[in-house]
Amino acid sequence: MSSAAEVDQKAARGPIPRGARRRAEIAQAAEKVFLEHGFAETTMQMVALAAGSSKETLYRHFGSKEDLFIEVVDNRNNEVRQVLDSTLESDGPIPIVLQSVGIALLDCMCSPMVVALARMIVNETHRHPALGEAFYAMAPGRTLQKLTGYLAEARTRGEFTGDDPARAAEIFTGSIMGKFVPLMLFTPHTFAIDPDQIKDHVAEAVSVFAKTYVAKDR
């Protein structure tokens, strides 16, 4: 599944295949339609009109409205995935790495577009379980997997002192997201956050985590 961001990366290396470019254009048009009308009220015909395409073309690229929506969400997650991957591959001190991870997660999850898409997923999951499953796998689930791997490697170097990297990863992401995710999902009309709030919150979460799990001489 190619995202719009991946298409942009390919463009830097050479011409974008027509099919990949058209797929990205359709996904970009679809995002606007979903955000304006919601998942339930959006039809493939509406997306086709917005994309200047035909329903047949849409179905050649995406097998269903659900598949199209999942690609829209995947595109939004791509940038934070790249940041997390590069950060967790570094060999810097754990607190510095986790500070970058925490800020990247909150910057992504608190962006208006992601908030709107996340609320749409929560609203539709009981009717379309695959949407929730796909979102969890590509966002929270993937983040936990990557962070667990990072902490496991840090443990072999003696930097991470916990016995269970997976549980520690859950505790860290929970401390990062626990304050803001309920606010953004349930009070979007009053929800507002600024970069200083994010930095302060993440710094405190990292400090608490480090006191428990990071070797004292690190």
N, C-alpha and C positions, 0 to 999 in steps of 0.2 A: 504494500500500500504506500504510494508515494504522496508525501505532503507537499504543500506549497513551498515550505521552507527548503525541503529537500530538492525541489525543482530549482529553486534559486541557487542552491549550492552547485547543482549540475551545470547551471548556466555559466558559472565562472570557469568551468572546465571545457565548455564547448556548447554547441547548439542544443537547445532543448527539443526533444522529440515532440512532434505536433500533438500526439495523443496525451503525453504527460502534461504539456502546457494546457491543453483543453481541460483536462481533468482538474488541474489546479484552479483554473478560471471558474469552472462549475462549482467547486467547493467554496470558493470565495463568495460567489453570488448566493449560494445556498446559506451561508452563514448569516448574511443580511436578512434573508427571508425568514429563517428560523428565529432570529432575534426579534423580528418585527411581529411575527404571527404565532410563535410558539411551535412546538413539535407537532402537536395534535392537529392544529389547523393548517399546517403547511402541507401542500401537495407537490408531487413531482411536476405537475403542470405549472404551478407557480414558480418553481425553481427554474424550469425550462425557459419560461418567459423572461425571468430575471437574467438568465445567463445567455439569452439570445440563441437558444438551442432547441432541440426537439426532445420529447420524452424518450424516443428511441435512443438518442445519443446518451441521455442520462443513464438509461438502463444498460447501455453497453459499458459504461464506466463504473456504475454502481448498481448492484443487484436489487437494492431496495432503498426505501427512504431511511430505514434504520442504518444501513451501511453508509449512506451519504452523511448522515448526522454524525456517526462515529468518526468518519474522516474529518469532518469539521472540527470536532473536539480534539482529535489527534493532532491536527495542524496547530491548534492553540497550545498544545502541550509540548510541541517539538522544541521550542526555544529553551524552555526550562530543562528539558531532558539533556540538551547539549551542554548547558551550564553545569548541571549535576554530574554528568559523565566526566567532563574535563576536571571539575573540582575534586571528585572522589578518586581520580587517578593521580592526583598530586601526592607528594610525600611531605607536605607541610605539617606542622603541629596540628593535632586533632582540634583544638579550640578554633584555630583559624579556618580550617576546612569546614567545620560545622557552622561557623558564623556565615560563611559564604553559602552553604547549603540552605540554612534557615532563611536567609534573606531572599534567595532565589525562589524558594517555595512560597513565601508570603507575597512576594512581588507578583508571582503568577496567580495564586489563588485569590488575591484581593483585587485583581484587575477587573474592571467592569464587565468586559466580555466574558471572562471565565466565570465570574459570579453569575451572570445571566444564564450561561450554558449549564452550570452546575445546578442551579435551581430548576432548570428545565428537566434535567436528568432525574433529580429527586422526585419531581412531579410525575414523571412518566414511567419510572422503574416498575411500579406494580403492574402496569399494563404491558410494558416492554422490558422484561428482566435483562435481556441481552444488552440494553443500553447501559444499565448500571454495572453489569459484569465487565463490559468492555472498558468503561471509564475507570473502574477500580484497577483493572489489570494494567492499563496504560499510564495511570497516574499514581495513586497511593501505593498500589501493589508493587509497581516497578521501583518506586522510590525506596520502599522498605527493603526490597531485594538488593538494590545497589548499595544502600547504606549498611545493610547487614554484611555484605561482602567486604566493604571497606573496613568495618570494625573488626571483622574476623582476621583480616590481614594485619591490622594494627595490633591485634592480640599476639600474633606470632612474633612481632617485633618488640613486644613488651610494653607497648604504649597504651594499649587498652587493657584494663585490669578486670573487666567483667567476665563472668562465666558464660553468659548467653548473649552473643552479639545481636541475635534477632530480637530478643526482648528489649535490649538497650535501644535498638533502632526504633522500636515501637514507642518506647518512653520518650525518646527525643522528639520524634515527629509529632507525638501527641502534645508535648509541651509547647511546641511551635504553633501548631494549628488549633489547639483547643480553645484558645480565647477568641480568635477571629472568625473561624468557619461558622459557628452558630450565628454570630452577628450578621455575617454576609448573607447567610441563607434565609434567616427569619426576619431580619430588620433591614433589608436593603435600602429602604426609603430613608433611614437615619444613619446608615453605615457610612463611615468615612474614616480614612486612615492616611497617615502621611509617612514619608520615609524615616523620619526620626522615631516615630512610634515603632516601626518595624525593627530598626536597628537596636533600640533599647530593649524591646521584648526578646529578640533573638539573643542579644548579649547576656541577658539574665538567664535565659534557658540554657545557654552554652556553659555559663559559669556553674550552674547547679549540676549539670551533667558532668562537667570536668571534675568537680569535687568528689563525685561518686565513682567515676569510671576511668579517669586518666591518671597515669602514673605520676607521682608527685614531682619527679625530677624532669618531667617533660615540659 
